[in-house]
């Protein structure tokens, strides 16, 4: 049926002067409300507390994006009680009505696309293209999950078996109250996807956004309100992970936790959620997307220009701050030196600077903690291998780390095993394609990977044996598209959930069978 047709949001063509002007206008809009203060939102009410947090522009860390009131245990419990009450009515709302809220929100964000992108440039340090893609993905999640909900509730999904004896139905019902713990690196797209998958399924949620991108989260909740979402379905609950995050995860009335972030935090949530608290009458569900140590394999007969371009774009797009970023290049010895030379030439052309400038390819890293942690790997890299380029960090004005490549690394070295989450690429040499697959699979993660090869048998071997959730052949390993490339990985990369896929909404629901005898 036509109603279920889904189309992705096109990316903006910044070669057109009209789009350049629109982005500049978006920046002007955001600059007009820089430094404002934002309240909690519980049951539609704006709430102020004694504690605030200041959001800074990572490219200009003296520039205040906004000041956000922070929730404590009192506000967390209040939000939980509101969510529990609201669930009793929201769960009965027609799924078509719930889907319409998502479609309306998609329209609002589409209309304000350049403002939201510009806000991510200011608060998350995203260059124009990266910010634009983040907004487009957010719109895609709204359109896709709305249609998925319509598809799951079609009348022809009713099972009518044993027709002369009984009528059987199989339906999905929502779970209850969920915690949405969202990341800073895709502060709109992933937040939108996690939140709306839950609410379109009939659940109510408490949003605890990443500390460095809380203004973006607030603006999204405003969009949901404008879209007609009833008060209490979503609460905006910024605060400390160690305080309200743990409180929500441990709460006996919490039904599920949806988390995107680091492996360590994800494992902690998984462990805490597994413990049944006093008064808890269900097993909590955890939907987690964690880290990656993603590799691109370059075969001996590969298109070497494509290989170098794919690695550099995957490794240094958004300063390597994607769980899907290429942090390992595994290159056949026959083409090893040539590929490194080509990568080096490409990296030399990368402009690092303020992402508000259109020609900036790499902006800052997230904050001072990320800046210091990523920089600490420079010394490790020089001990374990040879620096090809980079190894420079400049924190005077913003948190800038220049694209860095280390080569001749052992497959089991620190740089080849640990997730760094920054613009550092580790390169190692292999003697065969079989060895390349072994090295690619030798980490605790299994998120994304890519193979650059003209050898059909090698591509098919990778299809079977490269153990990642998202495998890309002859292209970069970042940039999954909602609906077409469901995203999520294996092992310590998460709970095998696939965001933007046909079964993602089902993770937020439970199946119910009703059989009536004639």
Steps between C-alpha positions, in 0.01 A plus 500: 500500500622850416456623856797291609739636236821633653747736340823630650559869563744640239827652614559869434709602200735763638641585158182703453520857624140493625584213737816672624287804579240286681767343718638842589146606587474192722818601679357849552181355651702287742730789591185694588423263789854406605547526874134453595386288794293182463271331753410139561173394336276269705132458413532803275610719791828691500693425817809667644735346754794610711758350267587607146744391232656719234524374143805634316591522133785244466652706217503812720488376856448848640170527310189395692233319298258481790452438870280206592338422835592152623266242648558334835335196657188699590438603139586153370237341725244764408564436131467125556162537671372725220623251238329211679168686511524619142580150375155385610340731241772526232516123451137504380546782249447383143840415345403713200472801730835420659656467153351832396691669784822369344402614152417846632833515684680402179332790323599748770864389504507503120380859507766588759771279349768767479436625852536151648812435294649832608423420864697178465785696346504721809431248777645177357773641275356344185614635161228593254478169315506290817236716669277496193523119484410477870182702442411295192540179699275636775230571242549152355447339841174692547368406158619139516384414852164663441449278198632195682235551768229521235635183341501309830134583565357414157178303513639229270757412767221340705544124487177318410570130531269206578218716366216266583619467860654823624627846420866569582671835525863588556569860593773712655447701816734760654730424792460798734739773612845516345821695558660655192871557566629664185852585372668827408649394166165475318311733734193534280480189279560234765298686763210528256525136397516362853223724632249469219537125458393471862211747497350397166486148645282633783758543775580807707861606551741704708776658291842537662711659226879508486635781717674690220202518262202578722379808309449291186295251704287780647426638153388156385260462794354838402440358151311203648283739699426703188414175321215437744661242726303495826672621815664224699584269210853641494694665783815705443719396789863616463728407784795301623526142384638397836199655677180487297631256237561227754178588682293452186675177400448353847140617541261205549238662277740555210407258223782552251818699446607619158865601500759614248850573624823345625558132568579557867179693569298254292632202695424677827141568390461140383623370836284733709189435292543124542443523876135467596415771752245474779154554353616430143275252317682472166846453356623833367588519136824671392545630148865603476725621222854533625844534343701374210855445379412504136729386221532553128682220316690589182563204271800468268291563187289784642433838347763679706360850453161376619669325792690807617196726460271257684740460791567873541134598485402220739782570744489880516142598424368680812850463645464121532224543759266239356461149634511397133822690423790314342769480766692211342628464144605144419697513176653226284879519492510535120314834511584609855746780428299635207176525697675671791654751261162573342333535843772738615446729201127510570551573870738786419210674324260473796406833654466489879322793662173665594216290356296817451720562194375306201837371378589341836515121470601428860377696798582450869465193718221495756647652817809529717472138620492368145781736401729374775414132454548499122825696526637242746509243218767696312774370731362146485489511120861612470609213727296237317548615141617785278322832469415581139328834553331702772553456871410864562246631752405865554271585789558874527178613336310179436559127546680432171690181423650464153451184292760247604624175342728239657630210288682167547291407802463151641140375467484453878649840586313755710425723202359205307282379787370790708220729387651850494199697372708766332699573183771235541535228237698182566646321196637147478636279221375152409632236260167359378127563492444215746734670745317830443169341604664349809638839604169675429320256731754507783341768720220481755280713276302427185331815378601609149763406247581535132692314234655664194565228242437401138520129587148360507601192701661720764192719521285192547735369769465833681122482464509167685782545748553870581309503830342844516144626507553736206737389224570724201663383180701748293391809694564673833382342825300797633169653394232233551165604351179449699286223352763388249794419727360416847774589745639306796776256577609180668699403808591804716351735243155454650195283547461408132226759451477655154394865506315603187408140427174305463519338845614797710153608616427147618777538759275760667195274507386152600290252306152401612288215362120500539299195397119503503294186441205534265 
